[in-house]
Amino acid sequence: MPTQTFYNLPDEKRSLIEESLIELFNEFHISQVKVAQVVEATGISRAAFYKYFVNLEDAHRYIVQKFANKIHHDILDAVMATPDDIFFGLKEYLVSSLTLDRMSQEFKGLHLLIKGETTTLYKRPTVDESKHFIGQWMRLLQQNKFTIQTTEEAHAFLFFLMDLVTDSITAAIVNEWSKEELIADFDFRTKWLVSGLK
């Protein structure tokens, strides 16, 4: 992760570095990116790069983790915005993700996560690390009449839903689905989940 020196940078400079890293890691596999490219894109010196990050892997890990956290929070926000219908909130998140401007940093961050170079998106915090919201999540599950009894099961279900959403948005982007195709596919998946197959 970045050094405190990086976090002490003015927001504008830190954002420029982050945007450049997103661009480079989206365009090239990490093994093809060189520090010289970061230096050229940002206008910082090579020495400054190493004051901010241990190496390119450190910079890559930081950017990936930043967007993984954002996606997890956005999914939770979408669900919490529609407390009586978790799946509607998830569908709203999917549609908003699919309709992002392809040139936006948010879309590029999402694309970076789903292109398969990292498993960060699937890294689960422990139940203890999630305790600040697990009570609220349990209440939301009860409100939706899900028969989930323990915090461990609720935690696992949360990440199951995140996997469902991630897989859906990945399929939509890879297959270049329209909003309607994405919704139809997600509706199938949630029907199978809620009603079963028999």
N, C-alpha and C positions, 0 to 999 in steps of 0.2 A: 504494500500500500504506500501511497505517497508520504513523503516526509512532512513535518509540520511546516517547513519552508514553503512547500507547495500550497498548503491551506492558508498561509499568511499572505499569499499573493492577492493583489486587487482582484475583485470578481471578474472584471473584464479580461484581464490577462489569463486567469485560470480558465475562464470559459473558452478563450481562444485556443489554449492548449488542449482542452478536452475536445473541442470541435475538430481540431486537426487530428487527434488520435482516433476519433470516431471515423473520420473520412478515410484515414490510412488503413485502419483495421477492417473497414468494410470493403475497401477496394482490394486489399491484399491479405493473404494469410499471414499470421504473425511471423512465420519463418521467413517471409519475403520482405518484411519491413525493416528498415535500417534507421538508426538514430539520426543519421544525416537527413533523412526524409522529414523527420519530426522537426529537426532544427530549421530546415528550409521552409517548411509549412508554417511554423510559428514565429520565426525570427528570433528565437532564443538561442543562446550559445550551447554548444555541446556540454560544457561544464555546468551550465544552468540545468540542463536536462538531468544530469546525474546528481544535482542538488535536490531535485524534485522526486526522482525515481531511482531505484537501485539499478534497474535495467529495463529493457523493453517489455519483458514478461510482467514485470511489476506494473508498468503503465497499462498494459493490456488487461491484467487482472483488475486493476482499479476501474477502468472504463466498463468492463463487463459487469462487475459487481454493482457499480452505480446504476446501470440500467436494469439489472435484475431486481434490485431493491425497488426501483421506480415502478416496474411492471407489477411486482407483488403488491405494492401499496395501491396502485391504480385499480387492480382487480378487487382488492378489499374495499376500496372506496366505492366502486361500482356496486358491489354486493350490499354494502351498508346503505347505499342510496335508495335501494328498493328492498327494504327489510321483509316485506311480505312475500317476495318472490325472488329468491336467490338466482334462479336461472334467467329471469328477465334481466337482472343486473349484469350477469355474465354476458348475455347476448348484447346488451348495450355496450359493454366494454369491447367486445369483438368487433362490432360495427364501427365504433369510433377508431379502433386500431386499423381496420382495413381501409378506412377513408382518410387516414393521415396523408398529408402531402409527402410524396416519396422522397423529396429533397429535405424534409425537416429532420432535425437532429433526433427527434423522438422516434421517427420511423427508422432512421439509420441505426439507432440504438437497439430497437426491437429486432431489426434485421441481423445485426451483429450477434444477438443472442440466439436466434433460431437457425443460423447457418451451420451450426454443428461443430464449431471449433472448441466449444467449452461445455461443461456440464453445470456451470454456475447457476443457471436458471432452475436446476433441479435440486440444488443444495437446500436442505431443510434446516431451519434453526431448530434447536431442541424445544421441547415443551416448556422448559424453564425460560428459555430465551423469548418465548412467545407469550409468557404469562400476562404481559400488559394488555393483551387484547383477547386472550382465550375465553375469559368470562363473557365478554360481549359477543364473541363468536358462538358460544354455547347458547346464549339467550336467542340469538338470531336463528340458530338451528331449531330450537324449541318452537319459536314463533312460526317457522315453516313446517312444523310438525314432522321433523326428521327424528327417527328413533335412535339417536346417538346418545350413549349414556355417560361415557368417560371423556375427560379432557384429552387423553391419548387418542381415542377414536376420533374426536372432533378435529384434532390437529392433523391426523392422517387424512381425514375427509377434506379438509381445507386444501391440502397439497394435491390431493386427487383432483379436486376441481381446478386448481391452477394448472395441473398437467393437461386436463381436458381442454382448457382454454388455450394453452400454449400449442397443443397439437392442432386445434381447430384453426388458429390464426396462421400457423405454419402451413397447413394444407391450403388455406385460402390464398396465401401469398405465392406459394410454389405453383399452384394450379391456376393462378390468376382468376380466381372466382370473383363474381360480382357480389354485391352486398346480399342479394336475394339468394344466391347459391350458398353463401356462408350461413345465412340464417336457416335455410332448409336443412343443411347438413347438421348444424348445431341442434336444431329441433329434433332430428332423428336421434342424435346421441342422447339428448336429455330425455326423450321419450323412452328409449331403451333403459336408461338408468332409473327413471322414476317408475315406469310401468313394467319393466322386464320384457323378455322376449316371448314368453308363453302365457 
